[in-house]
């Protein structure tokens, strides 16, 4: 929790720059773990492209298992060698609106 608090301003800036000027996104996060970056990515995308738009984008976590996203134009593919992280990453995706 201490790291996330310290890294918060840096991550907000980083993900804002990542999505800036790109109407569609396809993001691969290798080593997604519990998905702590998903909230930053979703928030930056929402800020740049509007909030909660229903769309055809989808989020994939682990071995092709898919989750729907409410963010039009955003696709996140996450992978991690530790399958025990899957439920945590899935919940982080849901919490982020993905």
Phi and psi in radians as a Rosetta constraint file:
Dihedral C 1 N 2 CA 2 C 2 CIRCULARHARMONIC -1.137 0.35
Dihedral N 2 CA 2 C 2 N 3 CIRCULARHARMONIC -0.729 0.35
Dihedral C 2 N 3 CA 3 C 3 CIRCULARHARMONIC -1.087 0.35
Dihedral N 3 CA 3 C 3 N 4 CIRCULARHARMONIC -0.820 0.35
Dihedral C 3 N 4 CA 4 C 4 CIRCULARHARMONIC -1.044 0.35
Dihedral N 4 CA 4 C 4 N 5 CIRCULARHARMONIC -0.696 0.35
Dihedral C 4 N 5 CA 5 C 5 CIRCULARHARMONIC -1.113 0.35
Dihedral N 5 CA 5 C 5 N 6 CIRCULARHARMONIC -0.764 0.35
Dihedral C 5 N 6 CA 6 C 6 CIRCULARHARMONIC -1.196 0.35
Dihedral N 6 CA 6 C 6 N 7 CIRCULARHARMONIC -0.636 0.35
Dihedral C 6 N 7 CA 7 C 7 CIRCULARHARMONIC -1.473 0.35
Dihedral N 7 CA 7 C 7 N 8 CIRCULARHARMONIC -0.205 0.35
Dihedral C 7 N 8 CA 8 C 8 CIRCULARHARMONIC -0.872 0.35
Dihedral N 8 CA 8 C 8 N 9 CIRCULARHARMONIC -0.958 0.35
Dihedral C 8 N 9 CA 9 C 9 CIRCULARHARMONIC -1.066 0.35
Dihedral N 9 CA 9 C 9 N 10 CIRCULARHARMONIC -0.682 0.35
Dihedral C 9 N 10 CA 10 C 10 CIRCULARHARMONIC -1.137 0.35
Dihedral N 10 CA 10 C 10 N 11 CIRCULARHARMONIC -0.758 0.35
Dihedral C 10 N 11 CA 11 C 11 CIRCULARHARMONIC -1.176 0.35
Dihedral N 11 CA 11 C 11 N 12 CIRCULARHARMONIC -0.686 0.35
Dihedral C 11 N 12 CA 12 C 12 CIRCULARHARMONIC -1.015 0.35
Dihedral N 12 CA 12 C 12 N 13 CIRCULARHARMONIC -0.831 0.35
Dihedral C 12 N 13 CA 13 C 13 CIRCULARHARMONIC -1.132 0.35
Dihedral N 13 CA 13 C 13 N 14 CIRCULARHARMONIC -0.786 0.35
Dihedral C 13 N 14 CA 14 C 14 CIRCULARHARMONIC -1.038 0.35
Dihedral N 14 CA 14 C 14 N 15 CIRCULARHARMONIC -0.894 0.35
Dihedral C 14 N 15 CA 15 C 15 CIRCULARHARMONIC -1.268 0.35
Dihedral N 15 CA 15 C 15 N 16 CIRCULARHARMONIC -0.496 0.35
Dihedral C 15 N 16 CA 16 C 16 CIRCULARHARMONIC -1.110 0.35
Dihedral N 16 CA 16 C 16 N 17 CIRCULARHARMONIC -0.756 0.35
Dihedral C 16 N 17 CA 17 C 17 CIRCULARHARMONIC -1.184 0.35
Dihedral N 17 CA 17 C 17 N 18 CIRCULARHARMONIC -0.598 0.35
Dihedral C 17 N 18 CA 18 C 18 CIRCULARHARMONIC -1.100 0.35
Dihedral N 18 CA 18 C 18 N 19 CIRCULARHARMONIC -0.703 0.35
Dihedral C 18 N 19 CA 19 C 19 CIRCULARHARMONIC -1.644 0.35
Dihedral N 19 CA 19 C 19 N 20 CIRCULARHARMONIC -0.170 0.35
Dihedral C 19 N 20 CA 20 C 20 CIRCULARHARMONIC -1.007 0.35
Dihedral N 20 CA 20 C 20 N 21 CIRCULARHARMONIC 2.193 0.35
Dihedral C 20 N 21 CA 21 C 21 CIRCULARHARMONIC 1.313 0.35
Dihedral N 21 CA 21 C 21 N 22 CIRCULARHARMONIC 0.167 0.35
Dihedral C 21 N 22 CA 22 C 22 CIRCULARHARMONIC -2.044 0.35
Dihedral N 22 CA 22 C 22 N 23 CIRCULARHARMONIC 1.858 0.35
Dihedral C 22 N 23 CA 23 C 23 CIRCULARHARMONIC -1.193 0.35
Dihedral N 23 CA 23 C 23 N 24 CIRCULARHARMONIC -0.483 0.35
Dihedral C 23 N 24 CA 24 C 24 CIRCULARHARMONIC -2.151 0.35
Dihedral N 24 CA 24 C 24 N 25 CIRCULARHARMONIC 2.592 0.35
Dihedral C 24 N 25 CA 25 C 25 CIRCULARHARMONIC -2.342 0.35
Dihedral N 25 CA 25 C 25 N 26 CIRCULARHARMONIC 2.395 0.35
Dihedral C 25 N 26 CA 26 C 26 CIRCULARHARMONIC -2.268 0.35
Dihedral N 26 CA 26 C 26 N 27 CIRCULARHARMONIC 1.927 0.35
Dihedral C 26 N 27 CA 27 C 27 CIRCULARHARMONIC -1.969 0.35
Dihedral N 27 CA 27 C 27 N 28 CIRCULARHARMONIC 2.322 0.35
Dihedral C 27 N 28 CA 28 C 28 CIRCULARHARMONIC -1.955 0.35
Dihedral N 28 CA 28 C 28 N 29 CIRCULARHARMONIC 2.103 0.35
Dihedral C 28 N 29 CA 29 C 29 CIRCULARHARMONIC -1.958 0.35
Dihedral N 29 CA 29 C 29 N 30 CIRCULARHARMONIC 1.970 0.35
Dihedral C 29 N 30 CA 30 C 30 CIRCULARHARMONIC -1.585 0.35
Dihedral N 30 CA 30 C 30 N 31 CIRCULARHARMONIC 2.237 0.35
Dihedral C 30 N 31 CA 31 C 31 CIRCULARHARMONIC 1.355 0.35
Dihedral N 31 CA 31 C 31 N 32 CIRCULARHARMONIC 0.837 0.35
Dihedral C 31 N 32 CA 32 C 32 CIRCULARHARMONIC -1.162 0.35
Dihedral N 32 CA 32 C 32 N 33 CIRCULARHARMONIC -0.417 0.35
Dihedral C 32 N 33 CA 33 C 33 CIRCULARHARMONIC 0.984 0.35
Dihedral N 33 CA 33 C 33 N 34 CIRCULARHARMONIC -2.221 0.35
Dihedral C 33 N 34 CA 34 C 34 CIRCULARHARMONIC -1.507 0.35
Dihedral N 34 CA 34 C 34 N 35 CIRCULARHARMONIC -0.003 0.35
Dihedral C 34 N 35 CA 35 C 35 CIRCULARHARMONIC 1.431 0.35
Dihedral N 35 CA 35 C 35 N 36 CIRCULARHARMONIC 0.595 0.35
Dihedral C 35 N 36 CA 36 C 36 CIRCULARHARMONIC -1.152 0.35
Dihedral N 36 CA 36 C 36 N 37 CIRCULARHARMONIC -0.354 0.35
Dihedral C 36 N 37 CA 37 C 37 CIRCULARHARMONIC -1.503 0.35
Dihedral N 37 CA 37 C 37 N 38 CIRCULARHARMONIC -0.224 0.35
Dihedral C 37 N 38 CA 38 C 38 CIRCULARHARMONIC -1.066 0.35
Dihedral N 38 CA 38 C 38 N 39 CIRCULARHARMONIC -0.666 0.35
Dihedral C 38 N 39 CA 39 C 39 CIRCULARHARMONIC -1.138 0.35
Dihedral N 39 CA 39 C 39 N 40 CIRCULARHARMONIC -0.624 0.35
Dihedral C 39 N 40 CA 40 C 40 CIRCULARHARMONIC -1.231 0.35
Dihedral N 40 CA 40 C 40 N 41 CIRCULARHARMONIC -0.727 0.35
Dihedral C 40 N 41 CA 41 C 41 CIRCULARHARMONIC -1.119 0.35
Dihedral N 41 CA 41 C 41 N 42 CIRCULARHARMONIC -0.820 0.35
Dihedral C 41 N 42 CA 42 C 42 CIRCULARHARMONIC -1.110 0.35
Dihedral N 42 CA 42 C 42 N 43 CIRCULARHARMONIC -0.754 0.35
Dihedral C 42 N 43 CA 43 C 43 CIRCULARHARMONIC -1.117 0.35
Dihedral N 43 CA 43 C 43 N 44 CIRCULARHARMONIC -0.738 0.35
Dihedral C 43 N 44 CA 44 C 44 CIRCULARHARMONIC -1.135 0.35
Dihedral N 44 CA 44 C 44 N 45 CIRCULARHARMONIC -0.725 0.35
Dihedral C 44 N 45 CA 45 C 45 CIRCULARHARMONIC -1.132 0.35
Dihedral N 45 CA 45 C 45 N 46 CIRCULARHARMONIC -0.780 0.35
Dihedral C 45 N 46 CA 46 C 46 CIRCULARHARMONIC -1.054 0.35
Dihedral N 46 CA 46 C 46 N 47 CIRCULARHARMONIC -0.744 0.35
Dihedral C 46 N 47 CA 47 C 47 CIRCULARHARMONIC -1.098 0.35
Dihedral N 47 CA 47 C 47 N 48 CIRCULARHARMONIC -0.712 0.35
Dihedral C 47 N 48 CA 48 C 48 CIRCULARHARMONIC -1.349 0.35
Dihedral N 48 CA 48 C 48 N 49 CIRCULARHARMONIC -0.569 0.35
Dihedral C 48 N 49 CA 49 C 49 CIRCULARHARMONIC -2.208 0.35
Dihedral N 49 CA 49 C 49 N 50 CIRCULARHARMONIC 0.177 0.35
Dihedral C 49 N 50 CA 50 C 50 CIRCULARHARMONIC 1.723 0.35
Dihedral N 50 CA 50 C 50 N 51 CIRCULARHARMONIC 2.705 0.35
Dihedral C 50 N 51 CA 51 C 51 CIRCULARHARMONIC -1.675 0.35
Dihedral N 51 CA 51 C 51 N 52 CIRCULARHARMONIC 2.374 0.35
Dihedral C 51 N 52 CA 52 C 52 CIRCULARHARMONIC 1.019 0.35
Dihedral N 52 CA 52 C 52 N 53 CIRCULARHARMONIC 0.570 0.35
Dihedral C 52 N 53 CA 53 C 53 CIRCULARHARMONIC -1.335 0.35
Dihedral N 53 CA 53 C 53 N 54 CIRCULARHARMONIC 2.276 0.35
Dihedral C 53 N 54 CA 54 C 54 CIRCULARHARMONIC -1.266 0.35
Dihedral N 54 CA 54 C 54 N 55 CIRCULARHARMONIC 2.343 0.35
Dihedral C 54 N 55 CA 55 C 55 CIRCULARHARMONIC -2.667 0.35
Dihedral N 55 CA 55 C 55 N 56 CIRCULARHARMONIC -2.981 0.35
Dihedral C 55 N 56 CA 56 C 56 CIRCULARHARMONIC -1.725 0.35
Dihedral N 56 CA 56 C 56 N 57 CIRCULARHARMONIC -0.001 0.35
Dihedral C 56 N 57 CA 57 C 57 CIRCULARHARMONIC -1.220 0.35
Dihedral N 57 CA 57 C 57 N 58 CIRCULARHARMONIC 2.738 0.35
Dihedral C 57 N 58 CA 58 C 58 CIRCULARHARMONIC -2.475 0.35
Dihedral N 58 CA 58 C 58 N 59 CIRCULARHARMONIC 2.782 0.35
Dihedral C 58 N 59 CA 59 C 59 CIRCULARHARMONIC -1.951 0.35
Dihedral N 59 CA 59 C 59 N 60 CIRCULARHARMONIC 2.304 0.35
Dihedral C 59 N 60 CA 60 C 60 CIRCULARHARMONIC -2.011 0.35
Dihedral N 60 CA 60 C 60 N 61 CIRCULARHARMONIC 2.300 0.35
Dihedral C 60 N 61 CA 61 C 61 CIRCULARHARMONIC -2.259 0.35
Dihedral N 61 CA 61 C 61 N 62 CIRCULARHARMONIC 2.114 0.35
Dihedral C 61 N 62 CA 62 C 62 CIRCULARHARMONIC 1.122 0.35
Dihedral N 62 CA 62 C 62 N 63 CIRCULARHARMONIC 2.125 0.35
Dihedral C 62 N 63 CA 63 C 63 CIRCULARHARMONIC 0.715 0.35
Dihedral N 63 CA 63 C 63 N 64 CIRCULARHARMONIC 0.724 0.35
Dihedral C 63 N 64 CA 64 C 64 CIRCULARHARMONIC 1.366 0.35
Dihedral N 64 CA 64 C 64 N 65 CIRCULARHARMONIC 0.022 0.35
Dihedral C 64 N 65 CA 65 C 65 CIRCULARHARMONIC -1.288 0.35
Dihedral N 65 CA 65 C 65 N 66 CIRCULARHARMONIC 2.329 0.35
Dihedral C 65 N 66 CA 66 C 66 CIRCULARHARMONIC -2.000 0.35
Dihedral N 66 CA 66 C 66 N 67 CIRCULARHARMONIC 2.632 0.35
Dihedral C 66 N 67 CA 67 C 67 CIRCULARHARMONIC -2.189 0.35
Dihedral N 67 CA 67 C 67 N 68 CIRCULARHARMONIC 2.552 0.35
Dihedral C 67 N 68 CA 68 C 68 CIRCULARHARMONIC -1.341 0.35
Dihedral N 68 CA 68 C 68 N 69 CIRCULARHARMONIC 2.719 0.35
Dihedral C 68 N 69 CA 69 C 69 CIRCULARHARMONIC -2.178 0.35
Dihedral N 69 CA 69 C 69 N 70 CIRCULARHARMONIC 2.660 0.35
Dihedral C 69 N 70 CA 70 C 70 CIRCULARHARMONIC -1.684 0.35
Dihedral N 70 CA 70 C 70 N 71 CIRCULARHARMONIC 0.060 0.35
Dihedral C 70 N 71 CA 71 C 71 CIRCULARHARMONIC -1.813 0.35
Dihedral N 71 CA 71 C 71 N 72 CIRCULARHARMONIC 1.870 0.35
Dihedral C 71 N 72 CA 72 C 72 CIRCULARHARMONIC -1.106 0.35
Dihedral N 72 CA 72 C 72 N 73 CIRCULARHARMONIC 2.307 0.35
Dihedral C 72 N 73 CA 73 C 73 CIRCULARHARMONIC 1.499 0.35
Dihedral N 73 CA 73 C 73 N 74 CIRCULARHARMONIC 0.118 0.35
Dihedral C 73 N 74 CA 74 C 74 CIRCULARHARMONIC -2.090 0.35
Dihedral N 74 CA 74 C 74 N 75 CIRCULARHARMONIC 2.183 0.35
Dihedral C 74 N 75 CA 75 C 75 CIRCULARHARMONIC -2.218 0.35
Dihedral N 75 CA 75 C 75 N 76 CIRCULARHARMONIC 2.203 0.35
Dihedral C 75 N 76 CA 76 C 76 CIRCULARHARMONIC -2.064 0.35
Dihedral N 76 CA 76 C 76 N 77 CIRCULARHARMONIC 2.214 0.35
Dihedral C 76 N 77 CA 77 C 77 CIRCULARHARMONIC -2.026 0.35
Dihedral N 77 CA 77 C 77 N 78 CIRCULARHARMONIC 2.111 0.35
Dihedral C 77 N 78 CA 78 C 78 CIRCULARHARMONIC -2.101 0.35
Dihedral N 78 CA 78 C 78 N 79 CIRCULARHARMONIC 2.483 0.35
Dihedral C 78 N 79 CA 79 C 79 CIRCULARHARMONIC -2.413 0.35
Dihedral N 79 CA 79 C 79 N 80 CIRCULARHARMONIC 2.619 0.35
Dihedral C 79 N 80 CA 80 C 80 CIRCULARHARMONIC -2.702 0.35
Dihedral N 80 CA 80 C 80 N 81 CIRCULARHARMONIC 2.416 0.35
Dihedral C 80 N 81 CA 81 C 81 CIRCULARHARMONIC -1.234 0.35
Dihedral N 81 CA 81 C 81 N 82 CIRCULARHARMONIC -0.301 0.35
Dihedral C 81 N 82 CA 82 C 82 CIRCULARHARMONIC -1.686 0.35
Dihedral N 82 CA 82 C 82 N 83 CIRCULARHARMONIC 1.741 0.35
Dihedral C 82 N 83 CA 83 C 83 CIRCULARHARMONIC -1.108 0.35
Dihedral N 83 CA 83 C 83 N 84 CIRCULARHARMONIC -0.319 0.35
Dihedral C 83 N 84 CA 84 C 84 CIRCULARHARMONIC -1.154 0.35
Dihedral N 84 CA 84 C 84 N 85 CIRCULARHARMONIC -0.320 0.35
Dihedral C 84 N 85 CA 85 C 85 CIRCULARHARMONIC -1.399 0.35
Dihedral N 85 CA 85 C 85 N 86 CIRCULARHARMONIC -0.286 0.35
Dihedral C 85 N 86 CA 86 C 86 CIRCULARHARMONIC -0.928 0.35
Dihedral N 86 CA 86 C 86 N 87 CIRCULARHARMONIC -0.892 0.35
Dihedral C 86 N 87 CA 87 C 87 CIRCULARHARMONIC -1.111 0.35
Dihedral N 87 CA 87 C 87 N 88 CIRCULARHARMONIC -0.566 0.35
Dihedral C 87 N 88 CA 88 C 88 CIRCULARHARMONIC -1.238 0.35
Dihedral N 88 CA 88 C 88 N 89 CIRCULARHARMONIC -0.721 0.35
Dihedral C 88 N 89 CA 89 C 89 CIRCULARHARMONIC -1.158 0.35
Dihedral N 89 CA 89 C 89 N 90 CIRCULARHARMONIC -0.710 0.35
Dihedral C 89 N 90 CA 90 C 90 CIRCULARHARMONIC -1.062 0.35
Dihedral N 90 CA 90 C 90 N 91 CIRCULARHARMONIC -0.771 0.35
Dihedral C 90 N 91 CA 91 C 91 CIRCULARHARMONIC -1.150 0.35
Dihedral N 91 CA 91 C 91 N 92 CIRCULARHARMONIC -0.668 0.35
Dihedral C 91 N 92 CA 92 C 92 CIRCULARHARMONIC -1.079 0.35
Dihedral N 92 CA 92 C 92 N 93 CIRCULARHARMONIC -0.662 0.35
Dihedral C 92 N 93 CA 93 C 93 CIRCULARHARMONIC -1.140 0.35
Dihedral N 93 CA 93 C 93 N 94 CIRCULARHARMONIC -0.766 0.35
Dihedral C 93 N 94 CA 94 C 94 CIRCULARHARMONIC -1.093 0.35
Dihedral N 94 CA 94 C 94 N 95 CIRCULARHARMONIC -0.809 0.35
Dihedral C 94 N 95 CA 95 C 95 CIRCULARHARMONIC -1.061 0.35
Dihedral N 95 CA 95 C 95 N 96 CIRCULARHARMONIC -0.557 0.35
Dihedral C 95 N 96 CA 96 C 96 CIRCULARHARMONIC -1.465 0.35
Dihedral N 96 CA 96 C 96 N 97 CIRCULARHARMONIC -0.091 0.35
Dihedral C 96 N 97 CA 97 C 97 CIRCULARHARMONIC 1.553 0.35
Dihedral N 97 CA 97 C 97 N 98 CIRCULARHARMONIC 0.282 0.35
